[in-house]
Amino acid sequence: MNNYMTIILSTIPILGKQLDIKLNSFILSYKSKKFIVTLHHNMPINTVSDEEGNILDIHINSQWSEVLLLKSHTINCTDYKIFNEIQNKLPKKGAVMTLLADTRYDMIAKDIIMIPFDNLSTDFLLPYITAEFTESAAQIAGFSGSPVIINNKVVGIFSKYNIMTKTAYIVPIYIVIKNLDKTNNNSIFYYNTLNIKKINIFNVKNQEIYHPTFKINININSYFLIEGDDNFQVNVTDNMNTESKIMITPYEDLIADNSNEIINVNTSYKITSRFLTLINRFNIDKSIIKLIFTKLNKKEQRTQLWFNINEGQLTIESK
């Protein structure tokens, strides 16, 4: 019985190029349903298939995290281990975790760090578990999407490994659970937090709030990103000690556009997080990529940006 299955993520063609990315995945049983769990790494998805080329149906292609959930009805689940126990609480520094892939790789939890959900939107951060392997990690390249466990409970999904710092990055399993529980995984939820003193029973200090599941303090925008949903309401106390009930609403801005859709008009492509993530893998002048990131990170930038190719020349245009 296998701990994981290999899948192929084929990206939407851009600039006449398409990537086929090999990922690991695992089966999670949640509320009596089985899902194939993996990551999309903010890539625009055309298809997802198994190694035999059979197309797998997408259940949730999260726009607020890098979680990708597939339906399991087309595979023989008896060939794979079914994970049904999870640990939502983040591991403490020094905790021993195990990556399950072609073999078992032990690693030691180092810290919890906050990373932009799309590697770009610095106002919206998600917690990642960092860890270091107890042995050489050279052979674990390509194991993105593998389950990471503590005491036989899934604590997260292996995302990436930094060879220079010898650091592994793991998506907490709670992010998967929130994707399964939310009714709207296509929006970035946000609220103007400057005057908020308290949310429900937890105080807000230095724009941070205690997260009872993670059991750490996180940025208040991160709290709304993770917990926000359609019809999601919280009790708020402002700096004047006025109590009210507010509804969290979707945030509309180019910098938070992580839609899977790629909009192409003639020789122009609308710039989104996923578009940027993909073309960054191509052999494109890096100064153009740097210019796009610079423009997107300007707070006053609220217009659409388009990537143009005219007679082989690459330019950026605002619309």
N, C-alpha and C positions, 0 to 999 in steps of 0.2 A: 504494500500500500504506500502510495507516494504522499509526501508532505505537501507537495506543490505541483502545479502544472505549468507548462511553458505556453505562453501566448505570443502572438505577433500583432503589434499595433501598427497599422498602415496609416500614414498621415494623409491629409488632404493635399493634393498636388498644388504646389506654389512655385512660380517661376520655372515651370516645366520639370520640377523635381518632386520626388516623393520618397519618404523614408519608411523603411520597415524596421521597427524596433522590437527586439526580443525582450520579453519581460517574464518574470515569474508571477504566479498568482496562487491563491489558496481558497479553499471553500469554508465559508463561515455559515453556521446555522444560527439564525436570529428570529425569534418569534415564530418558530416552526417552519421557517422558509430557508432555503439554501441559496447562497449567493457566492459568485466567484469574485474575490477581492483582489484588486491590483491598483496600480497608479497610472495616471496618464501623463504626469510630468508637464502639465500645461501644454501638451501638443494638440493641434487640431486633428481630430480623429476622422478618418474615412471609414475604415473597417477594423474589426478585431477578430482574429481567427486563432484556432489551435494550430499545432504544428502540422497537422494533416491538411490544413487549408479550409476546415469547416468554419463558417462564420458564426461567431458568438453574438447573441443579442445583448445590447447595452441596457442595463436597468437604470443606472444613474451615472451621468457624466458630469461630475460636480464642477461648478463654476467658482465656488468659493474655497476649494481645496484641490489637492492633486489626486483625490480619490476617484477611482473608476470601479464601478460595480457592474458585474455582468450576470445575466440570467444563467442558471445551471441546467435548464430543462433539456438541453441538447447533448449533455455529456453523461457518461456513466459515473455517477458519484461514488459507486462502490470501489472504484480504482484509486480513490484519494481519501486521505484522512479528513474527517469532518471536524472542524474546530467549533466547539459550542461553549467554551468557557473563556471569558475575557477578564482583563484587569484594567479598568478605566483609570484608576489612580496612577499617576506618573511615578516611575521608580525613583528611589533616592540614590544619591551619589554613592557609588560603590556596589550597587546591586548587580548581581550576575544575571545576564540575559543570554538567550540562545537564539541564534539565527538558524532556521531550518531550511536547508537547500539540498544540494547533492550529498551533504553530510551536515553534521552539527558544528556550528562555530560559536564558541562562547565569547562573550564580550562584557565589559564592565561599564555600567552607566557613569557618565561624566557629569552631565549638566542638562538643564532644560534651557534652550535658547529660542528666541522668537524670530521667525523668518517670514518675509512677505509671502502671502498665499500664492502669488503668481510670479515671485521673484522680482516684482516691480513695485507693487502698490504699498509703499512704506507706511501708509496710515493704517493698514490692515495686516496684522501679523498673526501667525499661528505658532503654537508651541511645537517644537521638535525635541525628541530625546537624542542627545549625543552620547556616543559610546566609543570605546576603543577595544579592538580585538585582543584576546589573550595570546594569539599566535599570528603568524604572517597572514595578511589579508589579501595578498596578491591574487589568490585564486577565487575570490568572491566577486570579482568584477562581473557584471551582468546579472546579479542576483536581485536586482531591484524588484520589489513586489513580494518578496518572501516574508513569511510570518516570523515575528520575533516573539519569543515566549518567556515567561517567568513562572516557574512552578506549574508548567503545562497549561498556563493561561496565556492567551494572546494579549500582549501589551502594546504591540504596534506592527507597522509594516516597514521593512527596510527600504529606504528611499535612495540614498546615494552614499558614496564614500570619497572623502578628500584624501588623496594619496600624500599630498604635501604635509598635512597636519595629522594624518593617520586617524581621522575622525569619521565615524559612521553617523548618519542622520536617519532617524526613525520617526515616522508619522504615528502619533498615538492612536490606538484603536478607537478611542472615544470619538475621533473625527469621523471614522467610518460609521459609528453608531448614530451620530447626529445626522449624517447624510441619509441613513435609513429611516430616521424618525421624522425628519423635516418633510413638509409638503412642498416647499419651494427651495430647490438647490440651484436655481438659476440667478438668484439675486444676492447682492452684497448688502446686508442690513446695517443701518447706521442711525445714529441720533446725535444731535448737537449736545455734547457732554460737558461743556465748559462750566455750567453752573450746577451740575449735579453733585450733591453731597452724599446721597445714599440711594442704593437700588435694592428694593425689597428689604432684607434685614442686614445687608452688607454695606459698610461705609466705603466711600470713594476717596482715596487719598493719592495725590500726585497723579491723577488720571489713571489709577489702578484700582482694581476690585478683586476681592478674594473669589476664586472659582471653587465651589464646594466639591466638585468631582475631581478636578486636577489637584486640589488642595495646595494651590500656589496663588500668588497675586499675578494678575495679567492686566494688560492695558484694557481700558474700558471699551475701546473700539474693537479689540479682539473678542471681548465678551459678547458684544452684539453680533459680530461676524459669525461666531460659533453658535450662539443660542438663538439668534434672530430667525424669524419665520413669518409667514403670512399669519395675521391676526395675533402676533406675539405681543403681549402687554407686560409691563413691569410697573411696580409702584416706585415712585421717585420722590425724594426729598431734596429741594434745592438749597442754595446757600442762605435763603431767607427762612428756612425751616417750613416752607410751604409744601404740603404733600399733594401729590396728584398721580393719576394713572395715565401712562403714555403708551402709545402703540409705536413700535419700531417700524420704520418704513425702508424700502429699498433705496440704495444710494445710486444716483445716476451721474456717472462721470466717465470720461474716456479712460482714465488711469485705472479704473476698476472694471474695465471691460475684458472679461476672460471668457467670452462666448466662444463656443466651438465653431461658430459660423465664420467663414472667410469670405469677405465681400470683395469682388473683383469687377472693376469696370474698365474695359479695354486694357490699357497697360498700367492701371493703378490698382493698388490693394489698400483697403482700409487697415490702418495700424491698430492692432489689438494685442493683448498680452500673448495670446497663443501664436499669432502671426510672428511676433518678435522672437518667441522661443524657438520656433522652427527655423526661421531664416538665419538665426544666429548659428545654426549647425551647418549652414551652407558656406561656400567659399565666396563671401561677399566682403567688400571693403569695410573693415571694422570701424573706420571713422564715421561711416554712414550710420552704423548701428549705435555708436556712441552718441551721435547727434540726436537720433530718435529718443534714446533714453534721457538725454539732457532736456529735450523739449517736453517729454512726458512728465518729468519730475518737477517742472516749474508749476508752482501752485496756481499761478494766474492762467495757466493753459487750460482752457475749457472748450476748445474747438476740436473738430475731428482732424486727424492727421492722415495723410495718404502717402503711400510709397509708390513713386512713379519710375517706370523704366522707359526712357525714350532714346532710341538709337544707341542702346547699350549704356546710357548714362543713368545713374541712379540719383533721384532727387526726392525731397520731401515737400509736400504741399499742404497748406491748411485750407479747410473748407468750412 
